[in-house]
Amino acid sequence: MPRRQATEEEARALASALRLRILRLCLDDELTNKEIAHRLGRNPGSVLHHVRRLVETGFLVALPERQGGRGSREIPYRATRKSWELTGLKERLPGLPSPSQVMLQTFLEEFAEAGGEMRDANRLALTLTAEHFEEFTERIGAILDEFAARPPDPDGTRWSVFFAMHEDRRGEHTS
């Protein structure tokens, strides 16, 4: 999948577990700010700040206004999937948590909300050359890209996938 370098503004917009959770909620559903806030158990005023930031940076799109309860106007939002098309989100920006920490926090919050039970989990230790590490991550990335490009199955079950790798420093001693 072709990707482009994220701008600093885009990277900053994604440096929030709450914003990543908003994107996940709006991935397949058109949700209003009030609905997003309710699903996250948050104040609609504070959620609106985050929704606006995601709209400004193109991660969410505001859809045509609709009539709400008691004649109020509601604006539904939908995720654009733009974050999947960006690279450079692994670099830490000054004053912000690392993107990997934000993704892990997001996953843990969503995992806890889902009841803390995994459908499937694997753990593997590998010793790889730089070339084989690159091959491994490219192949995993290709599978993720393939499934991300598919339209959602109308009668399917929603799944959350989290893939992470870290260098294993067991046995190393620092002085």
Phi and psi in degrees as GROMACS dihedral restraints (atoms count N, CA, C in turn):
[ dihedral_restraints ]
;  ai    aj    ak    al  type     phi  dphi    fc
    3     4     5     6     1   -67.7    20    10
    4     5     6     7     1   137.5    20    10
    6     7     8     9     1  -129.6    20    10
    7     8     9    10     1   161.2    20    10
    9    10    11    12     1  -132.0    20    10
   10    11    12    13     1   160.2    20    10
   12    13    14    15     1   -67.5    20    10
   13    14    15    16     1   132.1    20    10
   15    16    17    18     1   -69.9    20    10
   16    17    18    19     1   143.0    20    10
   18    19    20    21     1   -76.9    20    10
   19    20    21    22     1   164.8    20    10
   21    22    23    24     1   -61.9    20    10
   22    23    24    25     1   -39.0    20    10
   24    25    26    27     1   -62.5    20    10
   25    26    27    28     1   -41.3    20    10
   27    28    29    30     1   -66.0    20    10
   28    29    30    31     1   -43.8    20    10
   30    31    32    33     1   -62.3    20    10
   31    32    33    34     1   -40.9    20    10
   33    34    35    36     1   -64.6    20    10
   34    35    36    37     1   -38.1    20    10
   36    37    38    39     1   -63.5    20    10
   37    38    39    40     1   -31.2    20    10
   39    40    41    42     1   -92.2    20    10
   40    41    42    43     1     5.2    20    10
   42    43    44    45     1   -88.3    20    10
   43    44    45    46     1    40.1    20    10
   45    46    47    48     1  -147.0    20    10
   46    47    48    49     1   124.5    20    10
   48    49    50    51     1   -61.7    20    10
   49    50    51    52     1   -37.0    20    10
   51    52    53    54     1   -62.6    20    10
   52    53    54    55     1   -42.7    20    10
   54    55    56    57     1   -66.4    20    10
   55    56    57    58     1   -38.9    20    10
   57    58    59    60     1   -64.2    20    10
   58    59    60    61     1   -36.0    20    10
   60    61    62    63     1   -68.5    20    10
   61    62    63    64     1   -36.9    20    10
   63    64    65    66     1   -62.4    20    10
   64    65    66    67     1   -43.8    20    10
   66    67    68    69     1   -60.8    20    10
   67    68    69    70     1   -41.8    20    10
   69    70    71    72     1   -62.9    20    10
   70    71    72    73     1   -44.1    20    10
   72    73    74    75     1   -61.8    20    10
   73    74    75    76     1   -35.9    20    10
   75    76    77    78     1   -94.5    20    10
   76    77    78    79     1    10.1    20    10
   78    79    80    81     1   -65.3    20    10
   79    80    81    82     1   -48.6    20    10
   81    82    83    84     1  -116.1    20    10
   82    83    84    85     1    -4.3    20    10
   84    85    86    87     1  -122.7    20    10
   85    86    87    88     1   144.2    20    10
   87    88    89    90     1   -90.9    20    10
   88    89    90    91     1   112.7    20    10
   90    91    92    93     1  -123.2    20    10
   91    92    93    94     1   142.9    20    10
   93    94    95    96     1   -82.2    20    10
   94    95    96    97     1   166.9    20    10
   96    97    98    99     1   -57.4    20    10
   97    98    99   100     1   -41.9    20    10
   99   100   101   102     1   -62.5    20    10
  100   101   102   103     1   -41.9    20    10
  102   103   104   105     1   -67.3    20    10
  103   104   105   106     1   -40.1    20    10
  105   106   107   108     1   -61.3    20    10
  106   107   108   109     1   -48.8    20    10
  108   109   110   111     1   -60.0    20    10
  109   110   111   112     1   -42.2    20    10
  111   112   113   114     1   -62.0    20    10
  112   113   114   115     1   -45.9    20    10
  114   115   116   117     1   -65.6    20    10
  115   116   117   118     1   -29.2    20    10
  117   118   119   120     1   -93.2    20    10
  118   119   120   121     1    -5.7    20    10
  120   121   122   123     1    65.7    20    10
  121   122   123   124     1    36.9    20    10
  123   124   125   126     1  -120.8    20    10
  124   125   126   127     1   166.1    20    10
  126   127   128   129     1   -71.9    20    10
  127   128   129   130     1   129.4    20    10
  129   130   131   132     1   -58.4    20    10
  130   131   132   133     1   -32.2    20    10
  132   133   134   135     1   -64.8    20    10
  133   134   135   136     1   -43.7    20    10
  135   136   137   138     1   -73.2    20    10
  136   137   138   139     1   -33.3    20    10
  138   139   140   141     1   -66.9    20    10
  139   140   141   142     1   -37.4    20    10
  141   142   143   144     1   -59.1    20    10
  142   143   144   145     1   -37.7    20    10
  144   145   146   147     1   -56.5    20    10
  145   146   147   148     1   -45.9    20    10
  147   148   149   150     1   -70.5    20    10
  148   149   150   151     1   -39.1    20    10
  150   151   152   153     1   -61.4    20    10
  151   152   153   154     1   -45.3    20    10
  153   154   155   156     1   -61.2    20    10
  154   155   156   157     1   -40.6    20    10
  156   157   158   159     1   -62.9    20    10
  157   158   159   160     1   -40.9    20    10
  159   160   161   162     1   -68.9    20    10
  160   161   162   163     1   -34.1    20    10
  162   163   164   165     1   -69.1    20    10
  163   164   165   166     1   -45.3    20    10
  165   166   167   168     1   -57.7    20    10
  166   167   168   169     1   -34.5    20    10
  168   169   170   171     1   -96.8    20    10
  169   170   171   172     1     4.2    20    10
  171   172   173   174     1    83.1    20    10
  172   173   174   175     1    11.7    20    10
  174   175   176   177     1   -85.0    20    10
  175   176   177   178     1   -25.9    20    10
  177   178   179   180     1  -122.5    20    10
  178   179   180   181     1   149.6    20    10
  180   181   182   183     1  -121.5    20    10
  181   182   183   184     1   136.3    20    10
  183   184   185   186     1   -81.7    20    10
  184   185   186   187     1   130.4    20    10
  186   187   188   189     1   -95.8    20    10
  187   188   189   190     1   171.5    20    10
  189   190   191   192     1   -55.5    20    10
  190   191   192   193     1   141.6    20    10
  192   193   194   195     1   -60.0    20    10
  193   194   195   196     1   146.8    20    10
  195   196   197   198     1  -132.1    20    10
  196   197   198   199     1   162.2    20    10
  198   199   200   201     1   -79.5    20    10
  199   200   201   202     1   127.2    20    10
  201   202   203   204     1  -100.6    20    10
  202   203   204   205     1  -170.3    20    10
  204   205   206   207     1   -63.8    20    10
  205   206   207   208     1   145.1    20    10
  207   208   209   210     1    57.9    20    10
  208   209   210   211     1    30.3    20    10
  210   211   212   213     1    77.5    20    10
  211   212   213   214     1     7.2    20    10
  213   214   215   216     1   -72.3    20    10
  214   215   216   217     1   159.3    20    10
  216   217   218   219     1   -98.9    20    10
  217   218   219   220     1   138.8    20    10
  219   220   221   222     1  -126.3    20    10
  220   221   222   223     1   141.4    20    10
  222   223   224   225     1  -114.3    20    10
  223   224   225   226     1   113.8    20    10
  225   226   227   228     1   -82.8    20    10
  226   227   228   229     1   153.1    20    10
  228   229   230   231     1  -124.4    20    10
  229   230   231   232     1   151.5    20    10
  231   232   233   234     1  -137.5    20    10
  232   233   234   235     1   139.1    20    10
  234   235   236   237     1   -70.4    20    10
  235   236   237   238     1   143.2    20    10
  237   238   239   240     1   -93.6    20    10
  238   239   240   241     1    -8.3    20    10
  240   241   242   243     1    68.5    20    10
  241   242   243   244     1    12.7    20    10
  243   244   245   246     1   -60.1    20    10
  244   245   246   247     1   -35.3    20    10
  246   247   248   249     1   -60.9    20    10
  247   248   249   250     1   -29.3    20    10
  249   250   251   252     1   -71.5    20    10
  250   251   252   253     1   -18.9    20    10
  252   253   254   255     1   -91.7    20    10
  253   254   255   256     1     1.2    20    10
  255   256   257   258     1  -105.1    20    10
  256   257   258   259     1   149.3    20    10
  258   259   260   261     1  -118.8    20    10
  259   260   261   262     1   176.3    20    10
  261   262   263   264     1    78.8    20    10
  262   263   264   265     1    13.6    20    10
  264   265   266   267     1   -89.2    20    10
  265   266   267   268     1     3.6    20    10
  267   268   269   270     1   -92.2    20    10
  268   269   270   271     1   -14.3    20    10
  270   271   272   273     1   -79.0    20    10
  271   272   273   274     1   138.5    20    10
  273   274   275   276     1   -81.0    20    10
  274   275   276   277     1   131.1    20    10
  276   277   278   279     1   -93.7    20    10
  277   278   279   280     1   143.2    20    10
  279   280   281   282     1   -54.7    20    10
  280   281   282   283     1   133.2    20    10
  282   283   284   285     1    82.1    20    10
  283   284   285   286     1     1.0    20    10
  285   286   287   288     1  -121.5    20    10
  286   287   288   289     1   154.8    20    10
  288   289   290   291     1   -66.5    20    10
  289   290   291   292     1   158.9    20    10
  291   292   293   294     1   -67.4    20    10
  292   293   294   295     1   147.7    20    10
  294   295   296   297     1   -56.0    20    10
  295   296   297   298     1   -36.6    20    10
  297   298   299   300     1   -66.3    20    10
  298   299   300   301     1   -35.5    20    10
  300   301   302   303     1   -66.1    20    10
  301   302   303   304     1   -39.5    20    10
  303   304   305   306     1   -65.3    20    10
  304   305   306   307     1   -44.4    20    10
  306   307   308   309     1   -64.1    20    10
  307   308   309   310     1   -40.8    20    10
  309   310   311   312     1   -64.9    20    10
  310   311   312   313     1   -44.4    20    10
  312   313   314   315     1   -59.9    20    10
  313   314   315   316     1   -43.7    20    10
  315   316   317   318     1   -60.4    20    10
  316   317   318   319     1   -48.3    20    10
  318   319   320   321     1   -58.9    20    10
  319   320   321   322     1   -46.5    20    10
  321   322   323   324     1   -63.5    20    10
  322   323   324   325     1   -38.1    20    10
  324   325   326   327     1   -65.2    20    10
  325   326   327   328     1   -45.7    20    10
  327   328   329   330     1   -67.5    20    10
  328   329   330   331     1   -37.8    20    10
  330   331   332   333     1   -63.4    20    10
  331   332   333   334     1   -45.6    20    10
  333   334   335   336     1   -62.8    20    10
  334   335   336   337     1   -42.3    20    10
  336   337   338   339     1   -63.0    20    10
  337   338   339   340     1   -31.7    20    10
  339   340   341   342     1   -81.2    20    10
  340   341   342   343     1     0.7    20    10
  342   343   344   345     1   103.0    20    10
  343   344   345   346     1    -0.5    20    10
  345   346   347   348     1    72.7    20    10
  346   347   348   349     1    19.0    20    10
  348   349   350   351     1  -112.7    20    10
  349   350   351   352     1   129.7    20    10
  351   352   353   354     1   -94.5    20    10
  352   353   354   355     1   139.5    20    10
  354   355   356   357     1   -75.5    20    10
  355   356   357   358     1   -36.7    20    10
  357   358   359   360     1  -153.1    20    10
  358   359   360   361     1   144.2    20    10
  360   361   362   363     1  -151.6    20    10
  361   362   363   364     1   144.8    20    10
  363   364   365   366     1  -137.7    20    10
  364   365   366   367     1   150.7    20    10
  366   367   368   369     1  -140.4    20    10
  367   368   369   370     1   136.1    20    10
  369   370   371   372     1  -146.4    20    10
  370   371   372   373     1   139.4    20    10
  372   373   374   375     1  -110.1    20    10
  373   374   375   376     1   132.4    20    10
  375   376   377   378     1  -130.5    20    10
  376   377   378   379     1   151.9    20    10
  378   379   380   381     1  -121.0    20    10
  379   380   381   382     1   112.3    20    10
  381   382   383   384     1  -129.6    20    10
  382   383   384   385     1   146.8    20    10
  384   385   386   387     1   -72.9    20    10
  385   386   387   388     1   166.9    20    10
  387   388   389   390     1   -57.5    20    10
  388   389   390   391     1   -39.9    20    10
  390   391   392   393     1   -64.1    20    10
  391   392   393   394     1   -44.7    20    10
  393   394   395   396     1   -71.3    20    10
  394   395   396   397     1   -33.4    20    10
  396   397   398   399     1   -60.9    20    10
  397   398   399   400     1   -46.0    20    10
  399   400   401   402     1   -60.7    20    10
  400   401   402   403     1   -44.6    20    10
  402   403   404   405     1   -61.1    20    10
  403   404   405   406     1   -45.7    20    10
  405   406   407   408     1   -60.3    20    10
  406   407   408   409     1   -50.2    20    10
  408   409   410   411     1   -67.7    20    10
  409   410   411   412     1   -34.1    20    10
  411   412   413   414     1   -65.5    20    10
  412   413   414   415     1   -41.4    20    10
  414   415   416   417     1   -68.1    20    10
  415   416   417   418     1   -41.2    20    10
  417   418   419   420     1   -63.0    20    10
  418   419   420   421     1   -44.8    20    10
  420   421   422   423     1   -59.5    20    10
  421   422   423   424     1   -38.8    20    10
  423   424   425   426     1   -64.1    20    10
  424   425   426   427     1   -40.1    20    10
  426   427   428   429     1   -65.0    20    10
  427   428   429   430     1   -44.9    20    10
  429   430   431   432     1   -62.1    20    10
  430   431   432   433     1   -43.3    20    10
  432   433   434   435     1   -59.9    20    10
  433   434   435   436     1   -44.0    20    10
  435   436   437   438     1   -58.6    20    10
  436   437   438   439     1   -47.8    20    10
  438   439   440   441     1   -74.4    20    10
  439   440   441   442     1   -32.7    20    10
  441   442   443   444     1   -65.2    20    10
  442   443   444   445     1   -30.7    20    10
  444   445   446   447     1   -78.0    20    10
  445   446   447   448     1   -17.0    20    10
  447   448   449   450     1   -73.4    20    10
  448   449   450   451     1   145.3    20    10
  450   451   452   453     1   -70.2    20    10
  451   452   453   454     1   152.3    20    10
  453   454   455   456     1   -63.3    20    10
  454   455   456   457     1   142.3    20    10
  456   457   458   459     1   -73.2    20    10
  457   458   459   460     1   121.8    20    10
  459   460   461   462     1   -56.9    20    10
  460   461   462   463     1   -33.4    20    10
  462   463   464   465     1  -107.1    20    10
  463   464   465   466     1    18.0    20    10
  465   466   467   468     1   -84.2    20    10
  466   467   468   469     1   168.6    20    10
  468   469   470   471     1   -97.8    20    10
  469   470   471   472     1   138.8    20    10
  471   472   473   474     1   -77.6    20    10
  472   473   474   475     1   137.4    20    10
  474   475   476   477     1  -129.1    20    10
  475   476   477   478     1   148.7    20    10
  477   478   479   480     1  -112.5    20    10
  478   479   480   481     1   131.9    20    10
  480   481   482   483     1  -117.4    20    10
  481   482   483   484     1   132.1    20    10
  483   484   485   486     1  -130.1    20    10
  484   485   486   487     1   122.4    20    10
  486   487   488   489     1  -121.5    20    10
  487   488   489   490     1   129.5    20    10
  489   490   491   492     1  -143.8    20    10
  490   491   492   493     1   148.1    20    10
  492   493   494   495     1  -134.9    20    10
  493   494   495   496     1   144.7    20    10
  495   496   497   498     1  -141.9    20    10
  496   497   498   499     1   153.9    20    10
  498   499   500   501     1   -69.6    20    10
  499   500   501   502     1   134.7    20    10
  501   502   503   504     1   -91.7    20    10
  502   503   504   505     1   111.9    20    10
  504   505   506   507     1  -106.3    20    10
  505   506   507   508     1    24.4    20    10
  507   508   509   510     1   -62.3    20    10
  508   509   510   511     1   141.0    20    10
  510   511   512   513     1    83.0    20    10
  511   512   513   514     1   -11.3    20    10
  513   514   515   516     1   -84.1    20    10
  514   515   516   517     1   138.1    20    10
  516   517   518   519     1  -116.2    20    10
  517   518   519   520     1   136.5    20    10
  519   520   521   522     1  -111.9    20    10
  520   521   522   523     1   147.3    20    10
